[in-house]
Amino acid sequence: MTVKEKLGNLSDFDLAGRHVDWLPMEWYETRKRILHKRTLSGKEVTLRFLSESPEITQRDILFEDMSQVIAVDIVACDCIIVKPVTIFETASLCYEIGNKHLPLFFENNCLLVPFEAPLFRLLTAQGYPVLRENRRLLQPLKTTVSPHGDQGTTSLFSKIMQLAGPSV
């Protein structure tokens, strides 16, 4: 079966007695435009979103008929979890993680990153209270800000750090 668009989300959908067949997906597969997967019942599903990035989220519906609905289940993975206390810590953590070009997620005032041992050691050495847990990465942070100023101009990141930083 080929899926070319999302049909909605289970949170806004009346199942009317239909069975939900879950399509397990890793967090990094949710932005792929072409993907081949199998549902938990073994049905082959091909995602083919040719016009744009699908930005698939938890419980998105990809197919429906009279007896069933195929919905997305984003599986948990090994994560680094940090709960910054101040806006300065938040900016610093986002900068450190962004400099490593790692995806960043946000949930319940915590920053989540797919586990990488070097980053875990770095954040621990810098004194951040870091946890390692299996979690679903559901809410990616989207940024388009470049932290580097050019030709003597001040970057947006520098301005945030000046506003949020401790007064000297």
N, C-alpha and C positions, 0 to 999 in steps of 0.2 A: 504494500500500500504506500502511495506517495502522498505526503502532506505538503501543501503549498502555503498554508496560512493557519494562524491560530483561530480558534472559534470562540474563545472567551476563557473564563477561569471558573473552576468549580465553586468558588465562593459566591459567584453571581449566577449560578446555573441550577436549574431544576432537573434532577436526575430522573424523576418519574419512574423509579423502580429499576433503572438500568444498572448494570454491573460496571464498575470502574476497573479497567485494565491499566495498570500503572506502567509507564515507560521510565525506567530509571535512567537518570542522566547525571554526569559529573558536572561540577560548577563550570568548568572550562568549555563544556560542550554547548552551553546555553546561548552562545553567540555565533555558533557555526551556522553557515548558510546551507551547507549540504552535509548530511550525516545519515549513517545507516545504523539502526539500533533494533533491538528486540524488546517487546513488552514482557512483563512477568509471565504471561500465558504463552509466550513464544511467537507471537505475531511479528513478522518483519515490517518495520516502518522505515521509510526513507523520507527524511526532511529535505525539502528543496525550496528554500526561501531565496529566490533569485533577485528580487528587486531591492531588498534591504536586509540588514542584520535583524534576526528575529527577536532578540532580547527575551528569550523564553524564561518564564518565572515558575516558581513552585505552583503546582496544581493547574497549570494552563491546559486547556483542552485542545487536542490536536485532531480528534476524529470523534464522530458520533453517528450512531444509527439507532434503530428501534430497541436493540437489546443491550448495547454497551456504549461506553465512552472511554476513549484513550486519553489519559491525563499524565502530566509530567510529575515525576517525583525526583527532586534533586537530592542525591545521596550525600550523606555526611562524609567528611574527609578530615584528615589530621590537620589541625590549625594552631596557629599562634594567636593568643588572645591577650590584648592589653587594654586596660581601662585607665585612660589618662584622667588626671585630676583637674588640671587647669587647661585653659585654651592654649597657653604656651606649650604645654606638654603635647597637646593634640597636634599643634602645628609642627613641632619638632619631630614627632613620630611619623606624621604623614610625609614630611620631607625626607626622613631617613628611608622609609619604605619606598617612597616614590623614586628616590635616587637609585634604587636597585631595580626599578621597573617591575615591581611586583604588584599584583592586583590587591586592592584593599577593599574590605567590606566593613559595614557598620551595622551594629545590632545592640540594642539596650545600652547605649552609651559606651560600647566597647568597640575597639578596632580589631578586626579579624583578618588574618593573612594565611594563605595555605602554608603549611609548615615547611620551613627551610632551616636546617641546623645552623648555618652561619648567622642568619638573622636572629635566631633564638639566642645564640651565644652573645651577639652584639648587644641586643636589647637588655639581656640579663646583666652584662658587664656594665652597661650604662645606668643600672639601678632601677629599671622599670620592673614593676611586678608583672611578670609574664607567666601565662598559663599555657599548657598544651592540652588540647581536648579534641575530640571528634565532634564536629559541628557541621551543619548545613550552611553553606555560603550562599545567602539569598539576596542580600542587598548591597550590590557593588557601589562604591563611590565613583562618581564620574567627574573627572577634572580635565580641563583643557588649559590650565594655567602653567606657564613656563616659569620656573623659579629663578631663572638667571636673567639679570639685567644686562643690557649691552650699552656700550659707549657711555658709561657713567650714569645711566638712568637707574632708578631704583625699581626693583621688581615688586610685584604684588606680594610675593612671599616675604621679601624684606620688610615691606610696610606692615604686614601682619605681625611679624616677629617683633618689630619696634613697638607696636601697639600692645601686644600681649606680653612682652618681656618684662622682667623685673626692672623697676626704676633704679638708676644708679645715682 
